[in-house]
């Protein structure tokens, strides 16, 4: 029972990470020490499992997947999604208090970089190349300006598949991908109001992305672990450009909703309460991730 409660708590941390467009649920799983176990559990839904389903071998079909691990984790993720859309509406705070919210996100990502850096060992000259490649990729991704995208079933499905793929990869936020695809508000509103016309195709896309990308990322990490981690860290560093809390943000109104069209970082020229509170939130984000990481390490030792 204690282990299941622990998994629910870790799931809540992962779900909370993916609500905010700045830190990846995959990064949180990595920090919590369950990343490899998560990929293995997802891959347990394989061809053999499908054969059991088609042959109506219910007992074998139920026993093969790692439900003891996945169900508590899933409960925690769902609880976080509902909490941060209905009780603490993060999307609203992004508009009303952007410096504070992005300050928290900045601290979360900075802590993720600090935690992932020791994974690059031994550090070689070629590692710098992969880091620079990742930084370039991250900078290019975060500077993509969201465009108007359709709310069709097929595109919502595609959005789910792409977002979950990003979530699985430590370093890339699924929420940020949804922002680029202009589907962040759409999906969060659908979760908050139980709009199944959006949630069903999105969920099917998520399942498809899980099945396909979990296998790809497992192969990538198994074959090129240090190079892959170096690129992931580079992407995180590159993403700090857009997460920096002090930005000149321009919005347009589309269908009675404000949409971010550009964001230009600046260095504050005066010390005021906004700057002070933003830096305070940055420290909270940094501290939270580091505390969770140390706590997880102690649990595994």
N, C-alpha and C positions, 0 to 999 in steps of 0.2 A: 504493500500500500504506500509506504514511504517513497519507494522508487517511482511509482506512478505519479504521486504528487509532485515529485522532483521534475518529472518529464513535463507535466502540465505547466509548471513554472518556467521551464526552459522554452516550451512552446509559446508561452505568453511573451517572453522576451523576443523570440523570433517574430511573432506577429506584430509586436510593437515596433520592431525595427523596420518591418516592411510597410507599415502605415506611413512612416515619414519618408519623404523623397530625398534620402541622403545616405542611409546606411542599409546594407543588405542583410536579409534574413540569413543568407548563406554565411556571411561574415560572422553573425551572431552565433550560428551553429558551430562555426570553426572555433570561436572564442570559448564556447561552452564545452568543447571537446566531444561533440556528438556528430561532427560533419561526416566522417567516414561511415558511421553507423546509419546516418540518415540516407546516404547514397545507397548503401547495401539494402536498407529496408525498402526503398523505392524500387530497386532492381528486383526485389522478390516477386513483384508482379510481372512475371515473365511468360514465355510461351508454355511452359509446363503448367503454370497456374491457369492459363486460358484453356489448356487441354482438359484440366479437371473441371472447369466450368462447363465446357461443351459436352463432356461426358456425364454431367450431373453428379460428379463425385464431390458432393458438398463438403464432406469432412476434410478431404485432402485440400480442397480449394480454400477452406477457412484456415487450415493449419499452416499452409505454405507462407503466406505473407506475414511480415513481422508486426502483427496487429498490437501486440503488447507494448511495442515501442511507438507505433504510429498513432494509435487512437488517443492516448493521453497527450501526445505532442499536438495533434490536430485540435483537441479540445482547448488547449492553451492558446493556440494561434487564433481560433475563432473567437474566444473570449476577448483577446486583445483587439481584434478587428472591430468587434461590437463596442467595446469600451471606448476606443479612440475615434469612433464615428458617431456614437449616440451620447455618451456621457462627457467625454473630453473631445470636442470637435476640432481636431488638429487642422483640417483644411480651412476652417474659419480663422483660426489663430495665424495661419500663414499670411492672411490679408490684413488682420488687425494689429498683430505684433510680429512682423517679419524678422526684425533684428533679434528678438529674444528667441524665437523658434529656430531660426537658422543658426544662431549662436550655439544652441543645444546640438543641432545636427553637426556643426563644424567640430565640436568636441568629440562627438561619437565617431566621426570618420578619422580624426586625428589619433584617437586612442586605438582604432582598428589598425592603422598604419604601424603604430608603435608595437602592437602585439604581433603583427604578421612579419615584421622585419627580421626577427631572429630565425624565421623559417628558411631564409636564404643563406644556406651554409653548405659548402664553403663559398664565400663571396669572391667571385672572379671578375676579370675585366669584362667578359662577355655579359655578366650580370648587369653592368651599367647600360649596355645596349638594350637589354630587355626592359629595364626600368624606364629608359627614355622612350622606348616604343609604347609602353603602357601609359606613360604620362601624356604622350601625344594623342593616343587613342582616347584617353579620358577627357582631355581638353576638347577634342573634336566632338565627342559625344555630348558633353554638357553644354556646348555652344550651339547645338542644333536648336533652332527656334521652332517651338511647337506650331504645327500647321493645323488648319481645320481638317479633321478626318471624319469619315462617315460613322454613323451609329448603327450600321448594318450588322446583322448577325455574324456574317463571315469576318468582318473586321474586328468585332468584339472577341470572337474566337481567336483570331490572330494575335490580338493584344494580350489575351490570357496566356497563350503559348509563349510569347516573347517575354512577358513579365516574369513568369515562373522560371524561365530559363535564366534570366538575369538574377533572380532571387537565389537560385542554386549556386551560382558562381560567386564565391566570396569577393567582394569588392565592387560589385555593380548592383545598384538598388533597383528592384523591380518597380518600386513606386516612381522612381525617376524615369524609367522607361515609359511608364504610363503617362507621366507628365509630357514627355516628348511626343507620344502618340495622341495627346489630348484626350486621354481617357481616365485620368486620375480622379477628377471630380465625379465623372460618370459612374465609375465603379464604386467609389466610396458612398455616393448617394444611393446606389442600388443596394449596397449592403445595409446601409442605415434604414432604408425603407422597404427592404425585402422585395425588390423588383426582380422577379424571376425571369422576366423576358430578357434582362441583361445578364443576370447571374448564371443562368443555365448555359448559354453559349460560352460565356467567360470561363465557367468551371470546366467545360469540356476542353477548352483550349489549354487550361492549366494542366489537366490530366495528360493530354497529348504531349505537352512540353516536358512534364515530369518523366514520362516513359522514354522519350527520345533523348533529352538532354542529360539526364542522370547517367546514362550509359556513355555518352560522349565525354562528359567531364571526368568520369571515373577513368576512362582510357587516357585522357589528357594528363591527369595528375599522376597516373601510374607510369606513364611513358616519359613525361617531361615535367616532373614535379617542380624542381627549382626554377626552371624557366617560366613555367605557368604562374607560380607564386610571385615571381619578380614582375611579370606583366600586370598581375592583379594589383600589386602594391602601387605600381605606376599609375594605373587607372584611378586608384583612390586618391593619389596625390594630385592628378590632373583634375579630379572632380572638386577639389577644394576651391577652385576658382569660382565656381557657381554657387557653392555653399557658403562662401564668405558672407557674414551677416550684413555687411554694409554695402548695399547695392542701390543703384538707381534703376528701379524696376518700372517698366511701362506695360500697361494693361490695355486691352480693348474689350469691349462688351459684346459677347456673342450669345444669342439666345438668353439674354438677361443674366449672363454669368460673365465675370471678369476672367480674361485669359491673359496669361503672361506672354508678351511678345518679344521682350528684350530685357537684358539684365547686365549692368555695367558696374563692376566693383570699384570702390573708392576707399581711401584711407580717411577716417574721421579726423577733422582738423580741430576738434574741441572735445574736452572731457566733460561729458554730461551724464545724466541718469540713464539715458538709452544705451550709451557706450558701456557704462558700468554694469548695468543689468545684463547686457549681451555677453560681456566677458564672464560674468558670474555664471550664466547659463552654459557658456563654453566649458568652464571648469566642471560644472555638474555633469555634462555629457562625457567629458574626459574621465572624470572620476568614476562614473557609473560603470562604464565599460571595463575599466581597469579593475574595479572591485569585483565585478562579475567574473572576469578572467582569473583573478587570484583565487576566488571562491571555488571556481570550477577545477582549478589545478589542485587545490587542497582535497577536493572530493575524490579526485582520481589517484592521489598519492596515498 
